[in-house]
């Protein structure tokens, strides 16, 4: 039997990236996450991993991580510092203190000296500065300056999840590092055939949304709501209706696949007084069936957020009006699928929809991680 690799995961979130690692022979022995509810989620998913729930900027936490890795021949360190300060879905503030967390990832790499490093973030990391000891330089330059003497870097760092068995256009910057005493350099795998949304979720039952205005209003707009809800729940307990404001739902009922409600002649996004809403052109937008979906964000349950509405299907209403089905955001089941999580993902019973959507929006699609790790195992073992 091949050797199983030992790994440590920093800024671990709930462990989305680790979903398939045990299946391919990688055991995460230690993980670190600062937020308690996420650490508890992680412990539910991976009870055999030692979870250190504390702030990695504290020396005591750093020491605890190092101590937990004592007497272990550490193969891999994974680090995914928070990206909200850099992400285009955030404020893109170069001074956001979370951008400085790359310093602590580098610090732990230097202390632990694993054979391999998987250092992940958004593409904007490449142009984001970090200030260390009163010296400001771009994060990639800092990483290479601090680690270039000990590690070789892969030739490629920019990837898109859609090229690696994930039906989602999620671009990431991933530095793959190989310690210089290893006789090969870990590289990215070759891209694969893309998966469209039609292939990924096209066979799932249609689901009508629940209106925030109440169930009576919901049934008036969707007479078959309850029947469709029951059929959907037969597939999965996670395929249940999201809840949206009626005005948003009506706008999306008149919006074709791949388009935004801002292009509608009359049913465009409106304020309560009927005035047109001003917003980003990629909000109130449906996905396209013939492409992977766009990047899933923390606000994947909000129609007015960046492109996050089900593609829908054209139909003719009883009064002859052309409408489009599924005027809603993706259900949790659909979200699992486009993120490449298992359909029966082992979510703890106490985790609410808000938390689930948030951690998925911040997570790394696990099939992307699996593909990259398999390219390591192919040459290393």
C-alpha positions, 0 to 999 in steps of 0.5 A: 500500500502506498504511503499516506501523506500527512498534511496541515491546513491553515485558515481552514474554513470548514474544510471544503478543500479537504473534502476528497483528500482522505479518499486519495491518501492524504490525511490532514492531521492538524487544522487551524480556524479562528471562527468557532462555528466554522471550527465546529463544522470542521470537527463535525466533518473531520473528527480525526483531525486536531482542530486548533480554533484560535488566532494564528497571528498569536505566537501561542497559536503558532506554537501550538500548531508547531507542537501538534506537528512534532514527530510528524514527517510533514508532507504538505501544508495548505494555506488559504488566507481570507480573500475578502480584502482583495476579491472583486466581490468585496471592497478590494481594499489594499489596506484591508488587514486580512490581506496581511495574513499571508505573512503568517502563512509564510511564517508557518511554512518557514517554521514547519518546512513541509515538503510541499505547499499549496498556497491559495487565494484570489487572482487579485493577490498578484497585485496586492501589496503587503507591508512587513517591517516597514517595507511594502511590496507585492504579496507574490514578491514577498512570498518568493523573497521569503521562500525562494531559497527553500522552495521551487515554485510551479510554472503556473499559478493562475487556474480556473475551477471550470477546467478541473471537473467543477461546473463553475468559472472560479478563478484562483491563484495557487502557488505550488511549492516543492522543497528543493531537496525533492527531485521533482517540481510539483506542477498544475495538471492539464485542463479537462473538458468543461462541465456545463450547467445543463450537464450538472443540474439540468436533470433536477426538478424545477423549484419555485421560490417562496415569496417573502410576502407570505405563502398566500402570495406564493400560491397565487403566483405559483399554483403548483408550488407545493407539488413541485416542492414535494417532488424536489424534496424527494431528490434531496432535503437540500433541494428546497425553495429559497425565499425572495421578494416578490418584485425580484421574482417577477423581474426574473420571471421575465428574464431569459437564461444568461441575461439580466433583468436590467435589459427587460423593457418593463420588468427591470429591477425597481424600487418600491416607488417604481423607480429603476434600480441602479446596479452592477450589470451582472446583478439580477442575472441568470446563469446560462445553461451552456456554460459553467456557472459564474463564481459562487459568492457568499451572497449566493442566495440574494437575487440582487447579488452578482450573477446567481440566478437559476438559468430557468426554462421558457414557458407560456403562461395561461394568459399567453405571456412568455415567462421563465421558470425557476426565478430564484437563486440556486438551492443548496443542493444545486450549490453543492453540485456546482461547487463539486461537493458531494450531493449528500454533503455531511452538513451538521444539523445545527448549520443554517442556510446562511452559514452554509452559503457563506462558507461555500462562497469562501471555499475552494472547489474540492474537485479542483484541489483533488485534481491538483493533489493527484498530480502531486501523488502521481509523481511523488509516490 
